Amino acid sequence: MNPAGGRIGRLRGKSGPARLFCMRCGAFWLKSIRAWRLTLDWTVVLYLVVPGLWVAGGMYLDLLRHPPDWIARLPIQTPIVVLAILMLRARLRTFAESGDGLFLRASGRWVSGMTTAGLVYTLVARLAVSAAAAGLMLPLMAHATGWSFAAGTALASAAALMGFVWTLVRDAAERRWQGARRVLAVIGLRAAFIAAWVPVAAWGMRDAGQAAAVAAVAALVLACIGLAWRRLHLCGTFAQELEAENSAYGDNVGWVLMDTEQAKRPPAGRRPWVLRKPRPLLKRRDEPSRLAELWLRAMLREAGQVRLLLQLFSLGSAAIWLSPVWLGAIAWIGLCALLLLWLNGLWSRWQTERYMALYDWREELRTDAQEIARSLLLCPIGLAWCAILGIHAGWLYGGLWWPAVLLLPAAGYPVLARINRAATVMFGARRDRSAKSEAKHAE
């Protein structure tokens, strides 16, 4: 007698694949909502979320009633590109769990039922997202595009079908490749989808006749049916489904639970993408420099931290460039202070990691290494912002302002060193006060 078959039979008697899928879907979203409630408590909702929604809704209604001139000058491809970006963020969801490998995956009927429910869920989700985005954008773009309600509905439906095709293509690509090849494949396929979809959709909405539009939608429907039928009859997809579910949960609550084990993702490859060879990064080999180099290696191998660092650099560069020169100089000081605080937080978090907490370094060594570690990223980014400020000044005023591209970084380097040193003194004094307070409470 097959024990797996007996368990499946008892499970089938209580519920079916559709009911189990709905239960897991509800549990997933309930878990996500509870994670977000750690940040969005009633005070945040009352004082930030509700006023923000009220203000955003008022601004949207004002744009509908009194559309500015720049909306009419937007190209016709704008809503198509926005819909494409939203659709190409999706992945196929089956809500698989690691326990399914014990006995549920042994039943072909249950596997096909769960997969069918996942395909339906993915399509319905694409339709809902596309309809919501089109419903917000198309009333604003009505004067620029001249599209009717029927044309907007057709565009939203076609975008949803394209998004469903993308989820199946992405699922196949993620099963075939691993590591860096997978990342490059997904990026390349996403770019190919956008490059093919935007001009075709714009042509269909503008120049194509009704027969051509119906034929294009029919081709998308046939592609959806064919890819879904092929995915439904594939074997050996369990590991990829588990990985997709873990990634989906990480995308959903990663910002809230970025410091917990639940939202952390395993490395995409077997080897690190950067700093693969154990070559020294710093010429100085004293103890503080080597400890700072360990932190820098750990920092650069965290994809999420590198992404945040690049985003902070990009936003800072945009703020300096878009501001007047005098205001950009003030913004430079604030951005460097913000970057320094963020780097100090990364260092403090790195010290409390399980492996690093085993080492009992001297306090002087920790302080010196912390200052060196902050300067390894603070100085390059701060000097780059100085150069951007100099380029902006030369771009605006020309002439003798162009040497500021070199003079501002030269003047900014000692300023950054002083800021970093002052931060070391300030953070050290704060630690001393905390230590004295804890000792007093212990007594």
N, C-alpha and C positions, 0 to 999 in steps of 0.2 A: 504494500500500500504506500502511496506517495504522500508523505506528511505535508508537503507543500500544497498538494492538491486539496487535502482535507482542510487546511487553514483557509485556502481560497474559497472553498465551498461554504465554510462557516461565515466568512466575511461577506460573500455574495448574498447569503441569506439575510444579513442585517442591512446591507446597503449596496449601492452600485457604484460604478466608477464616477458617474456624474455627481452623485451626492458626496462622495469622498473628495472629489475635486473642489466642489463648492465649499466644503468644510475647510480644506486647506487654504483656499483663496481667502476666505473670511479670517482664518487664523493669521495668515500673513499680513493682511492689512490691519488687523487689530494689533498685532505686534508692532507694526510700523507706527501706528497712531500712538501707542503707549510710549514708544521711544521718543517721538516728537513731543509728547507731553512733558518730557523731562525739561525741555526748553520753553515750550509754549504753554506755560501754566495760565491760570485765569488772569493774573495781573498783566502778563505780556499780551494776552489776547485782548483784554479790556483797554489797555493804554497804548498799544502799538498796532496790533493787527486790525482791530475794528476801525480805529481812526484812519489807518492806512488804506483800508478798503473803501472807506467813505470818501476820502480825498481822491483816490484813484477813480472811483466811480463818477465823482463829480467832474473830474478832468475829462473822462471819456465822454460823458454826456455833453460837455461844453464843446469838445471836438466834433461831435455829431451835429450839434446845433449851429456852430460857427466854425466850419472847417477852415484851417489856415491855407495859405496859398501853396506852401511847400508840399502838402499832401497831393495836390493835383499834379505836381511835377515829379512824383515818384514814378519809376518805371513800372510797366505792367507786370514784370517778372517778380516784383517784391513779394506779394502774397504767395506766389508759387515757391519761391526760395524759402520763405519762412515755413511753409507746410512741409517742404522737403526736409529741412533740418529737423523738424519735430518728428517726422516719420522715421528718419534714419537713426534715431536714438533707441529704437525698440529692439527687443530680442524675443525669441519664442519662449513662452512660459508654459511649463507643464506641472509646476509645483511638486516636483519629485523630491523625495526625502531619502536619506541614506538608509533608513530601515526598510525601504522597498526591496533592497537587494536580498533580504532574507527569504521572502516567499512570494511577494506580490509580482515581481518581475518574471516569475516562473509561469504566469498565466498570460497567454497571448491576448485573451479577451480583455483582461484588465489593462494591459499595456496599451492596446489599441483604443480602449475607451478613455483612458486618461489622456492619451495623445490627441484624440479627437476633441475632447473637452478643452485641451490646451490650445489647439488650433482655433476653435471657435472663440475662446476667450481673447486670444491675440487679435483676431480680426475685429471683434466687437470693441476692444480697447482702441485699436487704430481708428475705427469709425468715430468713437466718442471724442478722441483727442482732435482729430481732423475737423469734426463738426464744431467743436468749441473754438478752435483757433480761427476757422473760417468765419464763424458767427461774429467774432470780435473784429476781425480785420476787414472783411468785405464791406460792411456799412461805411467804414472810413474811406475805402478805396473805390466806392461806387462812382464818384464823379470822375476819377482818373481812369478807371477801366471801362465804365459803362456796362458792366456785367449785370444781368438780371439775377433774380433769386434762383431760377432754374440753372443758370450757368454757374453760380456759386455752389449750388448743391452738387452739380456734376463734378466740379473741380475738387470739392472736399471728398466725394466718393472715390474719384480716381486716385487722389492722394492716399486715401486709406488703403486701397487695393495695392498701390505701389509700396506702401509701408509693409503690408502683409507679405508681398514678394520679397522685400528686403529682409524681413525676419527669417524667412526660410533660407535665403542665400547666405545670410550671416551665420545661421546655424550650421550649414554645410561647411562654410569656411572655417569656423571654429572647431569643427570636428576633424578637419583635415590637417590643419597646421597648429603648431605650438610655439610658444615663446615669441621672439621678435618677428618671426614669419607671420604669425597670426595677427599681430598688431599691424604690421605693414599691409597684410592682405585686407583687413577690415577697413583701414584708412583708404587704400586704393579702390576698393569696391564702393565705399561711400562716395568718394570723389567721382567715380564713374557713373554712379546712379544720379548724382546731382547734375553732372554734365549732360547726361542723356535726357533726364526728366524735364529740366527747366525749359530748354528750347522747344521740346516736343509739346509740353503742356501749354506754353505760351502760343505756339502755332495753332494748337487745337482750340484755344479759347478766342483767338483773334481772327485767323484766316480760314481755318478748316470749316467745311460744311457740316451739317448735322450727321450725314452718313459717315463721314470720316471720324467724327467724334465717337459715334456709336461703335464703329469698328475698333477704335483704339481701346475703349472700355471693354469691349468683348474680348480683345486680346489679353488685357489684364486679367479678366475673369478666368480665361482659359489657363493663363500662367499660374494663377492662384490654385486652381483645381489640380493641375498637373503636379506642381511642387508639393502641395499638401498630400496628394495621393502617394507620391514617392516617399515623403517623410513619414507617412503613416505606416508604411511597410518596411522601414529600415530597421535593422537590428544593431545592437551594440552602441546605443546612444545614451545609456544610463549615466556614465561618468560625465559626459558633456552636459546633460540635463542638470546634474547636481551642481556643476561648476556655474552654469547659467543662473541657477537659483541663488547661489551664494553671492554672485556678482550683482544680481538684481536687488538683493537685500542691502548690500553694501552701497549701491547707488541711491537707494531710498533713504537710508538713515545714516549714511557715512559721515555727513557733516555733524550730526548730533553725537554720534558714538565714535568719533575719530580716534579716541584714546583707549577704546575698549577692544577686547579680543574678538567680539562678535562682528564688528565692521571691518576688521583687517582682512586683507585678501592675501592668498599665497602668492609667491613670486610667479611671474608669467613664464619664466624659463629656468633651466637648471643652473645657469651661471648668471652673475650680475651683468647688466648691460653696460655699466660704466665702471671704470677702475678695476678691470678684470685681473690685471697683473699686479702682484704685490710690490710695486715700486714706491719708494718714498715720495711724498708730495712736497715736503718741506725740506730745505737744505739743513736747517738746524735740527739736530738730533737730541737735544736735551729733553728732559722728562716732560715739561709743560708742552713743548712743541709736539712731541709724539702723542701725548694725550689729546691735544687739539686735533691732530691729524686723524686719530681714531673717530672723533666726533664728526669731522668733515666727511670721512668715508661713509659713516652710517647715514649722514644727512643726504649725501648725493645718491645713495642707493635706495632711498625711499621715494618712490615715484610721486606719492601724494605731496610730500614736502617740497620736492622740486617743482611740482606744478603750482603750488601756492607761492613759491618764491618767484617764479616767472610771472605769475599773475600780479603779484605785488610790484615787481619791477615794471611791468607794462602799464599798470594803472598809475604808478608814480611818474613814469615818463610822460604819459598823456596829460597828467595834471600839471607838470612843469611846462610842457610845450604849449598847452592851451591857456595858460595864465599869463598876465603881463610879467615882464622881467622882474620887477621888484617883488611882485607877489609870488613868482616862481622861486625866488631866493628864500622867501619865508617858508614856502611849501617844502623846499629842500631840507630845511632844518627839521620840520615836523615829520617828514617822511623818513629821514635818517633816524630820528628818535623812535618812531614806530617800528622800523626795521630792527633796531637794536633791542627793543623790548621783546619782539617776537623771537629773535635769535637767542636771547637769554632764556626765554621760556622753553625753547627746544633743548637747550643745554641742560636745564633743570630736569626736564622730562627724561632726557637720555641718561642722566645719572641714576635715576630710579628704576631703570630697566632691570630685569631679573639678573642678567649676567653681569652688568656693570655694577650693580649694588653689592656684589660679592667682594669688590675691591675696597680696601680701606686706605684711600690716599690721604696724604697730609692736606690740611686746609690751605696752606700756602700754595701747594701744588695745584689744587683745584682752582683757586682764585687766578693764578697766573695762566693756567691752561684755558680757563673760561674767557679771559680777556683776549688771548691769542685766537681762540676759536671764533669769537664774535668778529674780530678784525678780518678774518679770512674771507668773510662774505660781506661785511659792512663796507670795507674800503673799496672793493671793486664796484659794487652797486652804487655807492655814494659818489665815487668819482665818475661813473658813467652818467649819473644824473647831473653832475656838474658840467660834463661835456655837452649834454643835451641843452642845458641852460645857456651855455656859451654859443651853441649853434643857433638857438632860438634868437639870442640877442644879435648875432651877426646876420641872421635872416631878416630880422625886422629893421635894423638900423644900418647894417653894412659898414664899409669903411674900416675904421679903427676898432670896431667891435668884434671883428673876426678873431683877433688874437685871444679873445676871452675863451675860445675853445681850449686853449692850452693853459692859460693863466688861471682859470677857475679851478680845474682839477689840481693844479700845483698849490693853490691857496687852500683848497678844501681838504687836502690830505692831513695837514697838522690839525685842522679843526676836527676831523673825524677821530684822530688819535686822542685829542683832548676829551671829546665826548665819550669815547670808549673808556678812557681812564676814569673819568668822573662817574660813569655808570658803575665801574668796578667798585669804587669807594662807596657809592650809594647802596648797591646791593650788599656789600659786605657789612655796612652799618645796619641794614635791615636784618640780615642774618644774626648779627650779634644781639640786636634787640629781641628777636624771636627766641634765641637761645636763653637769654636772661629771663624772659617771661616764662618759658617752659620750666626753667630751673626754679623760679619762684613758686609756680603752681605746684611743682613736685614737692617742695618743702611744706 
